[in-house]
Amino acid sequence: MNKFPSWLTKKMIKGVKGFNLDAYVMALEGWRRGLTLTWYYDPTKVTDLKLIGYNPLGKTFSLYSEEENKIHYFYRSRGDKVANDAVDIVQNKYVTKTYLKKSGVPTPKSVMFNKSIPDETVLKEIQEMVYPLVVKPVFGSLGKGVFTNINDEAELLHAIDEIRKNDEYDEILVERYIEGDEYRIYVVNDEVVAATKRDPANVIGDGFSTIEQLIEQKNEIRKKNPYLANKPIKIDEDLKRFLQKNNLTLQSIPEKDEKVRLKGQSNIAAGGDPIDTTDQLSQSVKDVAVHAVKSISGLMHAGVDAIVTDDDTYVIEINGTADIAMHLFPMEGTSRNVPEKIMDHYFPETKGISHHLKKMYFDFRNIRKIFLNKLAEEITITDAPKRKLYTARYIVSGKVQKVGYRAWIQKRALKQGLHGYAKNLKNGKVVVVVAGDNMEKVKKFKHLCEKGPSKAKVENVKVLEWNASVKAGFEIR
């Protein structure tokens, strides 16, 4: 499995986790297009873009086109073309269903009630519903508080009681359970740009390892995927209960090639596997996803959660601020550049410009650090090169360490608008990497490397190619 798509590297996203990754890959795509990128400590001072979640720090930015004199604001994967009213609608799973039904989009039958009402009333409210059922909070995410495939009254009341214990949730949704394959389908401007099948947490037997051992092995595989690294399969009470329901324990030994499902919900955060199916998904399923997004006025792009059966496609919910990193880092299949498609929608005049800057990136972790220390209200990133990127690596030998050589090189590189770094090597030499959109400047920088500060004595400068990534700015390492 290729862990990284062609436009990202391990170095670029090192230390960028969770929803910050969504914001970063979006901002990176826009920045590479020559748009001016600014991050905000308190975005409410500059935009009315609706924020969700508990920690919006480092997730809100703007992109400005000088040529078109226009600016757009973004929060994670969502831009300001998505109306705040639409965000409010899709946050409420029950209200979303009413819009879907009005538009003729298939969605499971459901009943909503306040968690404070007694069990007797709950049972009366759902008496016309047929098992199996699903119970989940009306406002919730990442599969938290979701109980699936409930087959009797005892299971139902247990699930409701578990949700009641969480102070975050006030309203509960009970809906019909649909048996089928679950997908996250991302739609941009009436087009499906990515589809990921979400396979519930599972392990494949080898004939001699216990389920517990297989989980450990599977988690080691997940660690190698930058998106799944912090989303292991957790051995919790839900997992143990699910196994028990299927007459299994953690010490059970599955047959060779036997697939053992570990949890009811398919969410990636709960240990599910993201599998790219964009090219395999039928057009009829894609049409349902597009129809679902269009059913909410002002929802220009969003992620659609759907269950596909042999006979139909059911939309479970819509995510206005969807996690898009799963499409970039599937466990199986092709990486889908969702940020590129979203940016094409907001800045169509910049389409294709980012392709020649796949090596360039900026330091997101430093932005977060500055904001966490409250050192700035906003941060504007140095603009990316405007044209094709040229790079070179120079190995400088002689008296070039402890003579101010790197600082001298840094000053000259910044003055010429070049990016890269200077680093001391253990053998006494200095490596200088330079990059820019002016080939002559990059080539002639060798002469500066040969000169150096007055205390230096350069004996030789060896010219080598540089094909790895380059961080914006010029730093001393």
KOLKE-614321 format. One record per residue (C-alpha): x, z negated, y; residue number from 1. Coordinates in Angstrom, 1 decimal, always signed. Example, Ala and Ser with C-alpha at 12.3 -4.5 7.8 and 13.67 -1.06 7.14 Angstrom:
<site <+12.3 -7.8 -4.5> 1>
<site <+13.7 -7.1 -1.1> 2>
// end
This chain:
<site <+0.0 +0.0 +0.0> 1>
<site <+1.3 +1.0 +3.4> 2>
<site <+0.8 -2.3 +5.4> 3>
<site <+1.2 -0.7 +8.8> 4>
<site <-0.4 +2.4 +10.3> 5>
<site <+2.0 +4.9 +12.1> 6>
<site <+1.2 +3.5 +15.5> 7>
<site <+2.0 -0.1 +14.8> 8>
<site <+5.0 -2.1 +13.4> 9>
<site <+5.6 -5.6 +12.2> 10>
<site <+7.6 -6.4 +15.3> 11>
<site <+4.8 -5.3 +17.6> 12>
<site <+2.2 -7.7 +16.3> 13>
<site <+4.4 -10.5 +15.2> 14>
<site <+2.6 -13.8 +16.0> 15>
<site <-0.6 -12.1 +17.1> 16>
<site <-3.4 -13.5 +15.1> 17>
<site <-7.2 -13.6 +14.8> 18>
<site <-9.3 -12.1 +17.6> 19>
<site <-6.2 -11.8 +19.8> 20>
<site <-5.1 -9.0 +17.5> 21>
<site <-8.3 -7.1 +18.4> 22>
<site <-7.5 -7.5 +22.1> 23>
<site <-3.9 -6.6 +21.7> 24>
<site <-4.4 -3.3 +19.8> 25>
<site <-7.1 -2.2 +22.3> 26>
<site <-4.9 -3.0 +25.3> 27>
<site <-1.8 -1.4 +23.7> 28>
<site <-3.7 +1.9 +23.1> 29>
<site <-4.9 +2.0 +26.8> 30>
<site <-1.5 +1.0 +28.1> 31>
<site <+0.2 +3.8 +26.1> 32>
<site <-2.1 +6.3 +27.8> 33>
<site <-0.5 +5.5 +31.2> 34>
<site <-3.3 +3.2 +32.3> 35>
<site <-2.4 +0.1 +34.3> 36>
<site <-3.0 -3.0 +32.2> 37>
<site <-3.8 -6.4 +33.6> 38>
<site <-4.6 -9.6 +31.7> 39>
<site <-6.6 -12.4 +33.2> 40>
<site <-6.5 -16.2 +32.8> 41>
<site <-10.0 -16.6 +34.2> 42>
<site <-11.8 -13.3 +33.8> 43>
<site <-15.0 -14.6 +35.4> 44>
<site <-13.3 -14.3 +38.8> 45>
<site <-13.1 -10.5 +38.4> 46>
<site <-15.8 -9.4 +36.0> 47>
<site <-19.2 -10.5 +34.7> 48>
<site <-18.3 -9.3 +31.2> 49>
<site <-20.0 -11.7 +28.8> 50>
<site <-17.5 -13.9 +27.0> 51>
<site <-18.2 -15.4 +23.6> 52>
<site <-16.4 -17.9 +21.4> 53>
<site <-14.5 -21.1 +22.3> 54>
<site <-11.2 -19.8 +23.5> 55>
<site <-11.2 -16.5 +25.6> 56>
<site <-7.6 -17.0 +26.7> 57>
<site <-5.6 -13.9 +26.2> 58>
<site <-8.6 -11.8 +25.1> 59>
<site <-9.7 -10.3 +28.5> 60>
<site <-8.0 -7.4 +30.3> 61>
<site <-8.6 -4.4 +32.5> 62>
<site <-7.3 -0.9 +32.4> 63>
<site <-7.1 +1.1 +35.6> 64>
<site <-6.7 +4.9 +36.0> 65>
<site <-5.0 +5.8 +39.2> 66>
<site <-5.8 +9.5 +38.9> 67>
<site <-9.5 +8.9 +38.3> 68>
<site <-9.6 +5.7 +40.5> 69>
<site <-11.7 +3.8 +37.9> 70>
<site <-11.3 +0.5 +36.1> 71>
<site <-12.9 -0.9 +33.0> 72>
<site <-12.8 -4.4 +31.7> 73>
<site <-12.5 -5.4 +28.1> 74>
<site <-13.1 -8.6 +26.0> 75>
<site <-11.5 -8.3 +22.6> 76>
<site <-12.9 -5.0 +21.2> 77>
<site <-15.8 -4.7 +23.6> 78>
<site <-15.7 -2.9 +27.0> 79>
<site <-17.9 -3.2 +30.0> 80>
<site <-20.0 -0.1 +29.0> 81>
<site <-21.7 -2.5 +26.6> 82>
<site <-24.5 -4.2 +28.6> 83>
<site <-24.5 -8.0 +28.6> 84>
<site <-28.2 -8.0 +27.6> 85>
<site <-27.2 -6.0 +24.5> 86>
<site <-24.6 -8.6 +23.7> 87>
<site <-27.3 -11.4 +23.9> 88>
<site <-29.6 -9.5 +21.6> 89>
<site <-27.1 -8.8 +18.8> 90>
<site <-25.8 -12.4 +19.0> 91>
<site <-29.2 -13.5 +17.8> 92>
<site <-29.7 -12.3 +14.2> 93>
<site <-33.4 -12.7 +14.3> 94>
<site <-34.0 -10.9 +17.6> 95>
<site <-31.7 -8.1 +16.4> 96>
<site <-34.0 -7.6 +13.4> 97>
<site <-37.1 -7.2 +15.6> 98>
<site <-35.3 -4.3 +17.5> 99>
<site <-34.2 -2.8 +14.2> 100>
<site <-37.8 -2.9 +12.8> 101>
<site <-39.2 -1.4 +16.0> 102>
<site <-36.8 +1.5 +15.6> 103>
<site <-37.6 +2.0 +11.9> 104>
<site <-34.2 +0.8 +10.7> 105>
<site <-34.5 -0.9 +7.2> 106>
<site <-33.6 -4.6 +7.4> 107>
<site <-34.4 -7.4 +4.9> 108>
<site <-37.6 -9.4 +5.6> 109>
<site <-36.8 -12.8 +7.2> 110>
<site <-38.2 -16.0 +8.5> 111>
<site <-36.6 -18.1 +11.3> 112>
<site <-37.2 -21.8 +11.9> 113>
<site <-35.6 -24.8 +13.7> 114>
<site <-33.4 -26.9 +11.5> 115>
<site <-35.3 -30.1 +12.6> 116>
<site <-38.5 -29.1 +10.8> 117>
<site <-39.1 -30.9 +7.4> 118>
<site <-38.5 -29.3 +4.0> 119>
<site <-42.2 -29.1 +3.3> 120>
<site <-42.8 -26.9 +6.4> 121>
<site <-39.9 -24.7 +5.5> 122>
<site <-41.3 -24.1 +2.0> 123>
<site <-44.6 -23.3 +3.4> 124>
<site <-43.1 -20.8 +5.9> 125>
<site <-41.3 -18.9 +3.2> 126>
<site <-43.9 -19.1 +0.5> 127>
<site <-44.6 -15.3 +0.6> 128>
<site <-40.9 -14.5 +0.2> 129>
<site <-39.5 -13.6 -3.2> 130>
<site <-36.3 -15.0 -4.6> 131>
<site <-33.4 -14.4 -4.5> 132>
<site <-32.8 -15.3 -0.9> 133>
<site <-30.1 -15.7 +1.8> 134>
<site <-29.8 -18.7 +4.2> 135>
<site <-27.7 -18.6 +7.3> 136>
<site <-27.6 -19.8 +10.9> 137>
<site <-29.2 -17.5 +13.5> 138>
<site <-26.1 -17.8 +15.7> 139>
<site <-23.0 -17.7 +13.5> 140>
<site <-20.0 -15.6 +12.6> 141>
<site <-17.2 -15.1 +10.0> 142>
<site <-19.6 -15.9 +7.2> 143>
<site <-19.7 -19.6 +8.1> 144>
<site <-22.8 -21.4 +6.9> 145>
<site <-24.0 -18.4 +4.8> 146>
<site <-25.5 -19.0 +1.4> 147>
<site <-26.3 -16.0 -0.7> 148>
<site <-28.2 -15.1 -3.9> 149>
<site <-30.3 -18.3 -3.9> 150>
<site <-32.6 -18.3 -6.9> 151>
<site <-34.7 -21.4 -6.7> 152>
<site <-36.1 -24.1 -4.4> 153>
<site <-33.4 -26.6 -5.2> 154>
<site <-30.6 -24.2 -4.2> 155>
<site <-32.6 -23.3 -1.1> 156>
<site <-33.0 -26.8 +0.2> 157>
<site <-29.4 -27.6 -0.6> 158>
<site <-28.3 -24.6 +1.6> 159>
<site <-30.6 -25.6 +4.4> 160>
<site <-29.3 -29.2 +4.3> 161>
<site <-25.7 -28.0 +4.5> 162>
<site <-26.4 -26.0 +7.6> 163>
<site <-28.3 -28.9 +9.2> 164>
<site <-25.1 -31.0 +9.0> 165>
<site <-23.4 -28.6 +11.4> 166>
<site <-24.1 -29.5 +15.0> 167>
<site <-23.3 -26.0 +16.1> 168>
<site <-26.4 -24.5 +14.6> 169>
<site <-30.0 -25.2 +15.7> 170>
<site <-31.9 -22.4 +14.1> 171>
<site <-31.9 -21.2 +10.5> 172>
<site <-32.7 -17.8 +9.1> 173>
<site <-34.0 -17.2 +5.6> 174>
<site <-34.0 -13.6 +4.4> 175>
<site <-34.5 -11.5 +1.3> 176>
<site <-31.3 -11.1 -0.7> 177>
<site <-30.3 -7.5 -1.3> 178>
<site <-28.0 -6.6 -4.2> 179>
<site <-25.6 -3.9 -3.2> 180>
<site <-22.3 -3.0 -1.7> 181>
<site <-21.6 -4.5 +1.7> 182>
<site <-20.0 -2.5 +4.6> 183>
<site <-18.8 -3.0 +8.1> 184>
<site <-19.4 +0.4 +9.9> 185>
<site <-18.0 +0.9 +13.3> 186>
<site <-19.9 +3.2 +15.6> 187>
<site <-18.7 +4.7 +18.9> 188>
<site <-21.0 +6.8 +21.0> 189>
<site <-23.2 +8.0 +18.2> 190>
<site <-20.3 +8.6 +15.8> 191>
<site <-19.1 +6.5 +12.8> 192>
<site <-15.3 +6.2 +13.4> 193>
<site <-14.6 +3.7 +10.6> 194>
<site <-16.3 +2.2 +7.5> 195>
<site <-14.9 -0.7 +5.5> 196>
<site <-16.4 -1.9 +2.3> 197>
<site <-16.2 -5.7 +2.1> 198>
<site <-15.6 -6.7 -1.5> 199>
<site <-16.4 -10.4 -2.0> 200>
<site <-13.4 -12.6 -2.9> 201>
<site <-12.3 -11.8 -6.4> 202>
<site <-9.5 -11.7 -8.9> 203>
<site <-8.6 -9.3 -11.7> 204>
<site <-7.7 -10.9 -15.0> 205>
<site <-4.5 -10.3 -16.9> 206>
<site <-5.5 -11.9 -20.1> 207>
<site <-3.3 -15.1 -19.8> 208>
<site <-3.5 -16.5 -16.2> 209>
<site <-6.2 -19.0 -15.2> 210>
<site <-8.5 -18.2 -12.3> 211>
<site <-6.6 -20.7 -10.2> 212>
<site <-3.3 -18.9 -10.9> 213>
<site <-4.8 -15.5 -10.2> 214>
<site <-6.0 -16.8 -6.8> 215>
<site <-2.5 -17.9 -6.0> 216>
<site <-1.2 -14.5 -7.0> 217>
<site <-3.9 -12.7 -4.9> 218>
<site <-3.1 -14.8 -1.9> 219>
<site <+0.6 -13.8 -2.1> 220>
<site <-0.6 -10.2 -1.9> 221>
<site <-2.8 -11.0 +1.1> 222>
<site <+0.1 -12.5 +2.9> 223>
<site <+1.8 -9.1 +3.0> 224>
<site <-1.1 -7.6 +4.9> 225>
<site <-0.8 -8.6 +8.7> 226>
<site <-4.6 -8.8 +9.0> 227>
<site <-5.2 -10.8 +5.8> 228>
<site <-2.1 -13.1 +6.0> 229>
<site <-4.1 -15.9 +7.6> 230>
<site <-7.3 -15.3 +5.6> 231>
<site <-6.5 -16.6 +2.1> 232>
<site <-9.0 -17.2 -0.7> 233>
<site <-9.7 -20.9 -0.3> 234>
<site <-10.4 -23.1 -3.2> 235>
<site <-13.3 -25.1 -1.8> 236>
<site <-16.6 -26.5 -3.0> 237>
<site <-18.4 -23.3 -2.4> 238>
<site <-16.0 -21.4 -4.7> 239>
<site <-16.2 -24.1 -7.4> 240>
<site <-20.0 -24.1 -7.2> 241>
<site <-20.1 -20.3 -7.4> 242>
<site <-17.9 -20.4 -10.5> 243>
<site <-19.9 -23.1 -12.1> 244>
<site <-23.1 -21.1 -11.5> 245>
<site <-21.5 -18.3 -13.6> 246>
<site <-20.3 -20.7 -16.3> 247>
<site <-16.7 -20.6 -15.2> 248>
<site <-14.0 -23.1 -13.9> 249>
<site <-10.7 -22.7 -12.1> 250>
<site <-9.1 -23.1 -15.6> 251>
<site <-11.0 -20.2 -17.1> 252>
<site <-8.9 -17.3 -18.3> 253>
<site <-10.5 -13.9 -17.6> 254>
<site <-9.9 -11.0 -20.0> 255>
<site <-7.4 -8.3 -19.0> 256>
<site <-8.8 -6.1 -16.2> 257>
<site <-11.9 -8.3 -16.0> 258>
<site <-13.0 -8.6 -12.3> 259>
<site <-14.2 -12.2 -11.5> 260>
<site <-16.2 -12.7 -8.3> 261>
<site <-15.4 -16.0 -6.6> 262>
<site <-17.9 -16.3 -3.7> 263>
<site <-21.3 -15.0 -2.8> 264>
<site <-20.6 -13.8 +0.8> 265>
<site <-18.4 -10.8 +1.3> 266>
<site <-16.8 -11.8 +4.6> 267>
<site <-13.1 -11.1 +4.9> 268>
<site <-12.5 -14.5 +6.4> 269>
<site <-13.9 -16.0 +3.2> 270>
<site <-11.4 -14.1 +1.1> 271>
<site <-13.1 -10.8 +0.8> 272>
<site <-11.1 -7.5 +0.5> 273>
<site <-11.4 -4.8 +3.2> 274>
<site <-11.4 -1.4 +1.5> 275>
<site <-11.6 +1.8 +3.7> 276>
<site <-14.4 +4.1 +2.7> 277>
<site <-14.8 +6.1 +5.9> 278>
<site <-14.5 +9.4 +4.1> 279>
<site <-16.5 +8.4 +1.0> 280>
<site <-19.5 +7.0 +2.8> 281>
<site <-22.5 +9.3 +2.7> 282>
<site <-23.9 +10.9 +5.8> 283>
<site <-27.2 +9.3 +5.3> 284>
<site <-25.6 +5.8 +5.4> 285>
<site <-23.7 +6.8 +8.5> 286>
<site <-26.9 +8.0 +10.2> 287>
<site <-28.5 +4.6 +9.6> 288>
<site <-25.6 +2.8 +11.2> 289>
<site <-25.8 +5.1 +14.3> 290>
<site <-29.5 +4.7 +14.4> 291>
<site <-29.1 +0.9 +14.3> 292>
<site <-26.7 +0.8 +17.3> 293>
<site <-29.0 +3.2 +19.3> 294>
<site <-31.9 +0.8 +18.7> 295>
<site <-30.3 -1.7 +21.1> 296>
<site <-30.3 -0.3 +24.7> 297>
<site <-26.9 -0.5 +26.4> 298>
<site <-25.0 -0.9 +23.1> 299>
<site <-22.4 +1.9 +23.4> 300>
<site <-20.2 +0.8 +20.5> 301>
<site <-20.5 -1.9 +17.9> 302>
<site <-19.9 -2.9 +14.2> 303>
<site <-22.8 -2.6 +11.9> 304>
<site <-23.1 -4.8 +8.8> 305>
<site <-25.0 -3.0 +6.1> 306>
<site <-25.9 -3.3 +2.4> 307>
<site <-26.1 -0.1 +0.5> 308>
<site <-28.2 +0.1 -2.7> 309>
<site <-28.9 +3.1 -5.0> 310>
<site <-32.2 +3.7 -3.0> 311>
<site <-31.6 +2.6 +0.6> 312>
<site <-29.4 +1.2 +3.3> 313>
<site <-30.3 -2.1 +4.9> 314>
<site <-28.8 -3.3 +8.2> 315>
<site <-28.1 -7.0 +8.1> 316>
<site <-26.8 -7.5 +11.6> 317>
<site <-24.9 -5.9 +14.4> 318>
<site <-21.7 -7.1 +16.0> 319>
<site <-21.3 -6.3 +19.7> 320>
<site <-17.8 -7.9 +19.8> 321>
<site <-16.7 -6.8 +16.3> 322>
<site <-13.5 -7.5 +14.6> 323>
<site <-11.8 -4.1 +14.4> 324>
<site <-8.5 -5.1 +12.9> 325>
<site <-10.0 -4.9 +9.4> 326>
<site <-10.2 -1.1 +9.9> 327>
<site <-6.5 -0.9 +10.9> 328>
<site <-5.2 -3.0 +8.0> 329>
<site <-7.4 -2.3 +4.9> 330>
<site <-6.2 -3.7 +1.5> 331>
<site <-6.9 -0.2 +0.1> 332>
<site <-7.4 +3.2 +1.8> 333>
<site <-6.5 +4.8 +5.1> 334>
<site <-6.0 +2.9 +8.4> 335>
<site <-8.5 +3.9 +11.1> 336>
<site <-7.5 +3.9 +14.7> 337>
<site <-10.6 +2.4 +16.1> 338>
<site <-9.0 +1.5 +19.5> 339>
<site <-8.2 +5.2 +20.0> 340>
<site <-11.8 +6.2 +19.5> 341>
<site <-13.0 +3.5 +21.9> 342>
<site <-10.5 +4.5 +24.6> 343>
<site <-11.6 +8.1 +24.2> 344>
<site <-15.0 +6.9 +25.2> 345>
<site <-13.9 +5.0 +28.2> 346>
<site <-11.1 +7.2 +29.4> 347>
<site <-11.8 +10.7 +27.9> 348>
<site <-9.3 +12.3 +30.3> 349>
<site <-6.5 +10.4 +28.6> 350>
<site <-7.3 +11.6 +25.1> 351>
<site <-4.2 +12.2 +23.0> 352>
<site <-1.7 +10.9 +25.6> 353>
<site <-0.7 +7.8 +23.6> 354>
<site <+0.6 +9.8 +20.6> 355>
<site <+4.1 +10.4 +22.0> 356>
<site <+4.5 +6.6 +22.8> 357>
<site <+3.9 +5.2 +19.3> 358>
<site <+7.3 +3.4 +19.5> 359>
<site <+6.5 +1.6 +22.8> 360>
<site <+4.9 -1.9 +23.0> 361>
<site <+4.7 -4.9 +25.3> 362>
<site <+5.2 -8.6 +24.5> 363>
<site <+1.7 -10.1 +24.0> 364>
<site <+3.0 -13.5 +22.9> 365>
<site <+4.8 -14.0 +26.3> 366>
<site <+1.5 -13.3 +28.1> 367>
<site <-0.3 -16.0 +26.0> 368>
<site <+2.6 -18.4 +26.7> 369>
<site <+2.4 -17.9 +30.5> 370>
<site <-1.4 -18.4 +30.4> 371>
<site <-1.2 -21.5 +28.2> 372>
<site <+1.3 -23.0 +30.6> 373>
<site <-1.0 -22.0 +33.5> 374>
<site <+1.9 -20.2 +35.3> 375>
<site <-0.2 -17.2 +36.5> 376>
<site <-3.8 -16.2 +37.1> 377>
<site <-3.3 -12.6 +36.1> 378>
<site <-0.4 -10.6 +34.6> 379>
<site <+0.0 -6.8 +35.2> 380>
<site <+2.2 -5.1 +32.6> 381>
<site <+4.9 -2.7 +33.7> 382>
<site <+3.5 +0.8 +33.2> 383>
<site <+4.4 +2.7 +30.1> 384>
<site <+6.5 +5.9 +30.4> 385>
<site <+4.4 +8.8 +31.5> 386>
<site <+5.9 +11.5 +29.3> 387>
<site <+7.7 +11.9 +25.9> 388>
<site <+9.9 +9.0 +25.0> 389>
<site <+13.6 +9.5 +24.6> 390>
<site <+15.8 +6.8 +22.9> 391>
<site <+19.4 +6.1 +22.1> 392>
<site <+21.5 +3.3 +20.7> 393>
<site <+25.1 +2.7 +22.0> 394>
<site <+27.6 +0.5 +20.1> 395>
<site <+30.1 -0.7 +22.7> 396>
<site <+33.5 -2.1 +21.5> 397>
<site <+36.3 -3.7 +23.5> 398>
<site <+36.3 -6.8 +25.7> 399>
<site <+32.6 -6.9 +26.2> 400>
<site <+31.4 -10.4 +25.2> 401>
<site <+31.6 -13.5 +27.5> 402>
<site <+32.3 -11.2 +30.5> 403>
<site <+28.7 -10.7 +31.8> 404>
<site <+28.4 -7.3 +30.1> 405>
<site <+24.8 -7.6 +28.9> 406>
<site <+23.5 -8.9 +32.3> 407>
<site <+25.3 -6.1 +34.1> 408>
<site <+23.8 -3.5 +31.7> 409>
<site <+20.3 -5.1 +32.1> 410>
<site <+20.5 -4.8 +35.9> 411>
<site <+21.4 -1.1 +35.7> 412>
<site <+18.8 -0.3 +33.1> 413>
<site <+16.0 -2.0 +35.1> 414>
<site <+17.1 -0.2 +38.2> 415>
<site <+16.7 +3.2 +36.5> 416>
<site <+13.3 +2.2 +34.9> 417>
<site <+14.7 +2.2 +31.4> 418>
<site <+13.5 +0.0 +28.5> 419>
<site <+15.3 -1.6 +25.7> 420>
<site <+17.8 -4.4 +25.2> 421>
<site <+21.5 -5.5 +25.0> 422>
<site <+22.7 -7.7 +22.2> 423>
<site <+26.0 -9.3 +21.2> 424>
<site <+27.1 -8.5 +17.6> 425>
<site <+29.0 -10.9 +15.3> 426>
<site <+31.9 -8.4 +15.2> 427>
<site <+32.5 -8.8 +19.0> 428>
<site <+30.7 -5.5 +19.9> 429>
<site <+27.6 -5.1 +22.0> 430>
<site <+24.6 -2.9 +21.0> 431>
<site <+22.6 -1.3 +23.8> 432>
<site <+19.3 +0.3 +23.1> 433>
<site <+17.7 +2.4 +25.9> 434>
<site <+14.5 +4.3 +26.1> 435>
<site <+12.7 +6.3 +28.8> 436>
<site <+10.8 +9.5 +29.6> 437>
<site <+13.8 +11.1 +31.3> 438>
<site <+16.2 +12.5 +28.7> 439>
<site <+19.1 +12.9 +31.2> 440>
<site <+18.9 +9.2 +32.3> 441>
<site <+19.0 +8.1 +28.7> 442>
<site <+22.0 +10.4 +27.9> 443>
<site <+23.9 +9.5 +31.0> 444>
<site <+23.4 +5.8 +30.4> 445>
<site <+26.4 +6.1 +28.1> 446>
<site <+28.6 +6.4 +31.1> 447>
<site <+27.4 +3.1 +32.4> 448>
<site <+28.1 +1.6 +29.0> 449>
<site <+31.6 +2.9 +29.2> 450>
<site <+32.1 +1.4 +32.7> 451>
<site <+30.7 -2.1 +32.4> 452>
<site <+31.4 -5.0 +34.8> 453>
<site <+34.9 -5.7 +36.3> 454>
<site <+35.8 -8.3 +33.7> 455>
<site <+35.0 -6.1 +30.8> 456>
<site <+37.3 -3.6 +29.1> 457>
<site <+35.4 -1.0 +27.2> 458>
<site <+37.4 +0.8 +24.5> 459>
<site <+34.8 +2.9 +22.9> 460>
<site <+31.0 +3.8 +23.0> 461>
<site <+29.5 +5.1 +19.8> 462>
<site <+26.3 +7.1 +20.2> 463>
<site <+23.6 +6.6 +17.5> 464>
<site <+19.9 +7.5 +17.1> 465>
<site <+17.2 +5.0 +17.6> 466>
<site <+13.9 +5.5 +15.8> 467>
<site <+12.5 +2.0 +15.8> 468>
<site <+10.0 +0.4 +18.2> 469>
<site <+11.0 -0.4 +21.9> 470>
<site <+9.5 -3.2 +23.9> 471>
<site <+8.6 -2.6 +27.5> 472>
<site <+11.2 -3.9 +30.0> 473>
<site <+14.9 -4.5 +29.3> 474>
<site <+16.0 -7.8 +27.8> 475>
<site <+19.1 -9.7 +26.8> 476>
<site <+19.0 -10.7 +23.2> 477>
// end
